[in-house]
């Protein structure tokens, strides 16, 4: 992701004729610098693509620079809002912002779903990349009729997950990106411990990395308990009953709109949820991660981003400025009738 997302934004701006000041995340400057060097080797002029490196203060100064004509950002909702406020406060032209942020991504499971398929999709969606994907599953909503069986199976699957060196095939997930992220997750987990029921937690191996977070799942009572995105290998589970439309309305009310999963064998229910849900990407009877560029354009709405979708047909035009030219041909002595005549 530090390579793919960074490269996608940089190349989109370049191919639409813009000069680019490219700032990678402060945790991954080497990846950004290597990609910029490769683009220079491929012929991109050095003065058309410049790397900028540093922490959030450097990024804020870059956004505030008077020569910046547009910003493409991937990261947290809080930082996106900060960028939005900075751009709005600048004198001069109105600067467009393309922001792709996080989400309180849910998966709705009804009583017709296949439990084995559900658990496989949940484990992939929640714990791959140690949960550090904006599309990752955060809230599993299981219909009460099958909840006990599904959660028992899920607990067993979580208990088998191994945290270790990502370079080893035996590892299911590695540590989170840095110590700051690990500290935030431990604070959030501590808050969960005080108000939610632990379903399962995988043991960390002896000598685990200092930033390793044990994969875990907690049962909550209401969606109102979900206060913020937990950007790591932590799942919150809610039992639901009654009309599914009411559940979708509650999910929409969270304000985010990135991904939603649906597990059901009733086609009309999946279609109805898709029509009601306010999300950018919806996945039926599969995991919720791994959207393919050009096939499944990716991006959300609400607190999850501005659009247009990355990898979609409307993405590149956002990096362009449209204009039109109107010419009065008759004023220059042109024959309008001749110009409008059908060709023979």
C-alpha positions in Angstrom: 0.0 0.0 0.0 2.7 2.6 0.7 3.8 2.0 -2.9 0.5 1.3 -4.7 -1.5 4.2 -3.3 1.4 6.7 -3.5 2.2 5.7 -7.1 -1.4 5.8 -8.3 -1.8 9.4 -7.1 1.5 10.6 -8.4 1.1 9.1 -11.8 -2.4 10.3 -12.2 -1.3 13.8 -11.6 1.7 13.5 -14.0 -0.2 12.0 -16.9 -2.8 14.8 -16.8 0.0 17.4 -17.2 0.7 18.5 -13.7 4.0 19.0 -11.9 4.0 17.1 -8.7 5.3 17.6 -5.2 5.0 14.1 -3.8 5.1 13.5 0.0 5.0 9.8 1.1 3.8 8.9 4.6 6.4 9.7 7.2 6.7 6.0 8.1 7.6 5.0 4.5 9.9 7.7 3.0 12.2 5.1 1.5 9.5 3.5 -0.6 8.4 6.9 -1.9 12.0 8.0 -2.7 12.6 4.7 -4.6 9.5 5.1 -6.7 10.3 8.7 -7.5 13.8 7.7 -8.6 12.4 5.0 -10.9 10.0 7.5 -12.5 13.0 9.8 -13.1 14.9 6.9 -14.7 11.9 6.2 -16.9 12.0 9.8 -18.3 9.9 11.9 -16.0 11.7 15.3 -15.7 13.2 15.9 -12.3 11.6 19.4 -12.1 8.2 17.8 -12.9 8.3 15.4 -9.9 9.9 16.4 -6.6 9.9 14.3 -3.4 9.1 16.0 -0.1 9.8 14.1 3.1 9.0 14.6 6.7 6.3 14.5 9.3 2.8 16.0 9.5 4.2 19.5 9.9 6.0 19.3 6.6 2.8 18.0 4.9 0.8 20.9 6.4 3.3 23.4 5.1 3.1 21.9 1.7 -0.7 22.0 1.6 -0.6 25.7 2.7 1.9 26.7 0.0 0.4 29.3 -2.4 1.6 27.4 -5.5 -0.3 24.2 -4.7 -3.2 23.9 -7.2 -4.7 20.6 -6.0 -4.2 18.0 -3.3 -4.6 14.2 -3.4 -4.5 12.5 0.0 -5.0 9.1 1.5 -5.1 8.8 5.3 -7.2 9.5 8.3 -10.5 11.4 8.3 -9.0 13.8 10.9 -6.1 14.7 8.7 -8.3 15.0 5.6 -10.5 17.5 7.5 -7.4 19.5 8.6 -6.3 19.7 4.9 -9.8 20.8 3.9 -9.8 23.6 6.5 -6.3 24.7 5.4 -7.3 24.8 1.7 -10.5 26.7 2.5 -8.6 29.3 4.4 -6.1 30.1 1.6 -6.4 33.3 -0.4 -6.5 33.0 -4.1 -8.0 30.2 -6.3 -10.2 27.5 -4.7 -8.0 24.4 -4.5 -9.6 21.0 -5.1 -9.1 18.1 -2.7 -9.3 14.4 -3.5 -9.4 12.5 -0.1 -9.7 8.8 0.5 -9.9 8.2 4.2 -11.1 5.4 6.6 -14.3 3.8 7.5 -16.4 2.0 10.1 -16.8 -0.8 7.6 -19.5 -3.4 8.5 -20.5 -6.8 7.3 -24.1 -7.9 7.5 -24.6 -11.6 7.9 -28.2 -13.1 7.8 -29.4 -16.5 8.9 -29.2 -17.9 5.4 -25.4 -17.4 5.1 -23.0 -20.3 5.1 -21.1 -20.1 8.4 -17.8 -21.5 7.0 -17.9 -18.9 4.1 -18.7 -16.2 6.6 -15.8 -17.0 8.9 -13.3 -17.2 6.1 -14.4 -13.8 4.7 -14.3 -12.3 8.2 -10.8 -13.5 9.0 -9.5 -12.2 5.6 -11.3 -8.9 5.8 -10.3 -8.2 9.4 -6.8 -9.5 9.9 -4.9 -9.4 6.6 -2.3 -6.7 6.7 -2.8 -6.7 10.5 -6.1 -4.8 9.9 -4.2 -1.8 8.4 -6.4 -1.4 5.3 -8.9 1.4 4.9 -11.3 -1.2 3.5 -10.9 -3.7 6.4 -13.9 -5.1 8.3 -14.5 -3.3 11.6 -18.0 -4.3 12.7 -19.5 -7.8 12.1 -23.3 -7.8 12.3 -24.6 -11.3 12.7 -28.3 -12.2 12.7 -29.2 -13.5 16.2 -30.5 -16.8 14.9 -27.1 -18.0 13.9 -24.8 -15.8 16.0 -23.8 -18.4 18.6 -22.6 -20.9 16.0 -20.8 -18.4 13.8 -19.1 -16.8 16.8 -17.9 -20.2 18.1 -16.4 -21.0 14.7 -14.9 -17.5 14.5 -13.3 -17.8 17.9 -11.6 -21.0 16.8 -10.3 -19.4 13.6 -8.9 -16.4 15.5 -7.2 -18.7 18.0 -5.2 -20.2 15.1 -3.8 -16.9 13.8 -0.1 -16.5 14.2 1.5 -13.1 14.5 5.2 -13.0 13.4 7.6 -11.9 10.8 5.7 -11.1 7.6 8.5 -12.5 5.6 7.8 -16.0 7.0 5.1 -18.1 5.3 4.0 -19.3 8.8 3.0 -15.8 9.8 -0.7 -14.8 9.3 0.0 -11.1 10.2 2.9 -8.9 11.3 3.2 -6.0 13.6 1.5 -2.7 13.0 3.3 0.1 11.2 5.0 1.8 14.2 5.0 2.4 18.0 2.6 5.3 17.8 0.0 3.1 16.0 0.5 0.3 18.5 0.0 2.7 21.4 -3.2 4.0 19.9 -4.5 0.5 19.4 -3.6 -0.6 23.0 -5.6 2.4 24.3 -8.6 1.6 22.1 -8.4 -2.1 23.2 -8.3 -1.0 26.8 -11.5 0.9 26.3 -13.1 -2.1 24.6 -12.2 -4.3 27.5 -14.2 -2.1 29.8 -17.4 -2.2 27.9 -17.4 -5.2 25.5 -17.3 -9.0 25.9 -14.1 -10.7 24.6 -15.0 -13.4 22.1 -11.4 -14.5 21.3 -7.8 -13.3 21.2 -4.9 -15.1 19.5 -1.9 -15.5 21.8 1.2 -13.6 20.8 4.3 -15.8 20.5 7.2 -15.4 22.9 9.6 -12.7 21.7 6.9 -11.0 19.5 7.8 -7.6 18.0 7.2 -4.7 20.3 4.5 -3.3 17.9 2.7 -6.6 17.5 -1.1 -6.5 18.4 -2.9 -9.7 19.2 -5.8 -10.4 16.8 -9.0 -10.2 18.8 -12.8 -9.9 18.6 -15.2 -8.3 21.0 -19.0 -8.4 21.2 -20.8 -5.1 21.6 -24.5 -4.4 22.5 -25.3 -1.5 20.1 -23.7 0.3 17.1 -23.8 3.4 19.3 -20.8 2.0 21.1 -18.6 2.2 18.0 -17.0 5.6 18.5 -14.0 5.6 16.2 -12.1 3.4 13.6 -9.8 0.9 15.2 -7.1 0.7 12.5 -5.7 -2.7 13.4 -6.5 -6.4 13.9 -9.5 -5.8 16.2 -13.1 -6.8 15.3 -16.3 -5.6 17.0 -19.3 -7.9 16.7 -23.0 -7.0 17.0 -26.0 -9.4 17.1 -29.0 -8.1 15.2 -32.6 -9.0 14.7 -35.7 -7.5 13.1 -35.8 -5.8 9.7 -32.4 -5.6 8.0 -33.4 -2.2 6.7 -33.3 -0.8 10.2 -29.7 -2.2 10.6 -28.6 -0.6 7.3 -30.1 2.7 8.4 -28.0 2.5 11.6 -24.8 1.7 9.7 -25.5 4.7 7.3 -26.0 6.9 10.4 -22.4 6.3 11.5 -21.4 8.8 8.8 -18.8 6.8 7.0 -19.3 5.1 3.6 -16.3 3.2 2.4 -17.0 -0.6 2.2 -19.9 -2.9 3.2 -20.0 -6.7 3.1 -23.2 -8.8 2.8 -23.4 -12.5 3.4 -26.8 -13.9 2.4 -28.3 -16.5 0.0 -31.3 -14.3 -0.8 -30.5 -12.3 -3.9 -33.3 -9.8 -3.5 -32.0 -9.0 0.1 -28.5 -8.4 -1.2 -29.9 -6.1 -3.9 -32.1 -4.2 -1.5 -29.2 -3.7 0.9 -27.0 -2.4 -2.0 -29.7 0.1 -3.0 -30.1 1.4 0.6 -26.5 1.4 1.8 -24.5 4.6 1.5 -21.1 3.2 0.7 -18.6 3.3 -2.2 -17.9 -0.4 -2.4 -20.2 -3.3 -1.5 -19.1 -6.9 -1.6 -21.6 -9.8 -1.6 -20.6 -13.3 -0.3 -16.9 -12.6 -0.4 -14.2 -10.7 1.6 -14.2 -6.9 1.7 -10.6 -6.2 0.7 -8.6 -6.3 -2.5 -10.6 -4.1 -5.0 -9.0 -4.4 -8.4 -8.1 -1.1 -10.2 -10.0 -0.7 -13.4 -12.5 -3.4 -12.4 -13.7 -2.3 -9.0 -13.0 1.4 -8.7 -12.3 2.2 -5.1 -13.4 5.1 -2.9 -16.1 6.1 -0.4 -18.4 9.0 0.6 -19.3 10.9 3.7 -16.5 10.8 6.2 -14.8 8.2 4.1 -13.7 10.5 1.3 -14.6 12.9 -1.4 -14.4 10.8 -4.6 -13.9 10.3 -7.5 -13.0 6.7 -7.1 -9.4 5.6 -7.7 -9.1 3.4 -10.7 -12.4 4.6 -12.1 -13.3 6.5 -15.3 -13.8 9.8 -13.4 -10.5 9.9 -11.5 -8.1 11.4 -14.1 -10.5 14.3 -15.1 -10.4 15.6 -11.5 -6.7 16.4 -12.1 -7.6 18.6 -15.1 -9.0 22.0 -15.6 -11.8 22.1 -18.2 -12.3 25.0 -20.5 -14.3 25.7 -23.7 -13.7 27.9 -26.7 -16.5 29.5 -28.7 -15.7 31.1 -32.1 -18.0 33.3 -34.1 -17.1 32.0 -37.6 -19.1 34.6 -39.5 -17.2 37.5 -37.8 -14.1 36.3 -39.7 -15.9 35.9 -43.0 -16.6 32.2 -42.7 -19.4 30.5 -44.6 -21.6 28.9 -41.9 -23.8 27.1 -44.5 -20.7 25.6 -46.1 -19.3 24.4 -42.7 -22.6 22.8 -41.8 -23.1 21.1 -45.1 -23.2 17.3 -44.9 -20.1 15.7 -46.5 -20.7 13.8 -49.8 
